[in-house]
Amino acid sequence: MAKDRIIPLCPGDTLKLKKPHPCGCADFRVIRAGSDVRIVCLGCGRDMTLPREKLEHAVKKRSPAQTDDR
């Protein structure tokens, strides 16, 4: 991702991080976004809160939340 831009994060977004979690999964879902971002590992279910700046440096890919507008 871009180094000098703020990554738009919304609850429900899926993030692929550069380094995997100790369980081996590198995919996380955003639970809460703000100056601190709460994410949950999609492999083992562990949740953690990280400072937004630190998380943005670790993001490799962002997939927006799937919305069902019917």
Contacts in CASP RR format, 6 or more apart in sequence:
PFRMAT RR
TARGET T0000
AUTHOR 0000-0000-0000
METHOD contacts of the structure
MODEL  1
MAKDRIIPLCPGDTLKLKKPHPCGCADFRVIRAGSDVRIVCLGCGRDMTL
PREKLEHAVKKRSPAQTDDR
1 7 0 8 1.000
1 56 0 8 1.000
1 59 0 8 1.000
1 60 0 8 1.000
1 61 0 8 1.000
1 62 0 8 1.000
6 56 0 8 1.000
7 56 0 8 1.000
7 59 0 8 1.000
7 62 0 8 1.000
9 15 0 8 1.000
9 30 0 8 1.000
9 33 0 8 1.000
9 34 0 8 1.000
9 37 0 8 1.000
9 52 0 8 1.000
9 62 0 8 1.000
10 30 0 8 1.000
10 33 0 8 1.000
10 64 0 8 1.000
10 65 0 8 1.000
11 30 0 8 1.000
11 31 0 8 1.000
11 32 0 8 1.000
11 33 0 8 1.000
11 65 0 8 1.000
12 29 0 8 1.000
12 30 0 8 1.000
12 31 0 8 1.000
12 65 0 8 1.000
13 29 0 8 1.000
13 30 0 8 1.000
13 62 0 8 1.000
13 63 0 8 1.000
13 64 0 8 1.000
13 65 0 8 1.000
14 27 0 8 1.000
14 28 0 8 1.000
14 29 0 8 1.000
14 30 0 8 1.000
14 42 0 8 1.000
14 62 0 8 1.000
14 63 0 8 1.000
14 65 0 8 1.000
15 27 0 8 1.000
15 28 0 8 1.000
15 29 0 8 1.000
15 30 0 8 1.000
15 39 0 8 1.000
15 55 0 8 1.000
15 59 0 8 1.000
15 61 0 8 1.000
15 62 0 8 1.000
15 63 0 8 1.000
16 26 0 8 1.000
16 27 0 8 1.000
16 28 0 8 1.000
16 59 0 8 1.000
16 60 0 8 1.000
16 61 0 8 1.000
16 62 0 8 1.000
16 63 0 8 1.000
17 26 0 8 1.000
17 27 0 8 1.000
17 28 0 8 1.000
17 58 0 8 1.000
17 59 0 8 1.000
17 60 0 8 1.000
18 26 0 8 1.000
18 58 0 8 1.000
18 59 0 8 1.000
18 60 0 8 1.000
19 26 0 8 1.000
19 58 0 8 1.000
20 26 0 8 1.000
21 28 0 8 1.000
21 41 0 8 1.000
21 43 0 8 1.000
21 44 0 8 1.000
21 46 0 8 1.000
23 41 0 8 1.000
23 43 0 8 1.000
23 44 0 8 1.000
23 46 0 8 1.000
24 43 0 8 1.000
25 41 0 8 1.000
25 42 0 8 1.000
25 43 0 8 1.000
25 44 0 8 1.000
26 60 0 8 1.000
27 41 0 8 1.000
27 42 0 8 1.000
27 43 0 8 1.000
28 39 0 8 1.000
28 40 0 8 1.000
28 41 0 8 1.000
28 42 0 8 1.000
29 39 0 8 1.000
29 40 0 8 1.000
29 42 0 8 1.000
30 37 0 8 1.000
30 38 0 8 1.000
30 39 0 8 1.000
31 38 0 8 1.000
31 39 0 8 1.000
31 40 0 8 1.000
31 47 0 8 1.000
32 38 0 8 1.000
33 52 0 8 1.000
34 52 0 8 1.000
35 51 0 8 1.000
35 52 0 8 1.000
36 49 0 8 1.000
36 50 0 8 1.000
36 51 0 8 1.000
36 52 0 8 1.000
37 49 0 8 1.000
37 50 0 8 1.000
37 51 0 8 1.000
37 52 0 8 1.000
37 55 0 8 1.000
38 47 0 8 1.000
38 48 0 8 1.000
38 49 0 8 1.000
39 47 0 8 1.000
39 48 0 8 1.000
39 49 0 8 1.000
39 50 0 8 1.000
39 55 0 8 1.000
40 46 0 8 1.000
40 47 0 8 1.000
40 48 0 8 1.000
41 47 0 8 1.000
41 48 0 8 1.000
50 58 0 8 1.000
END
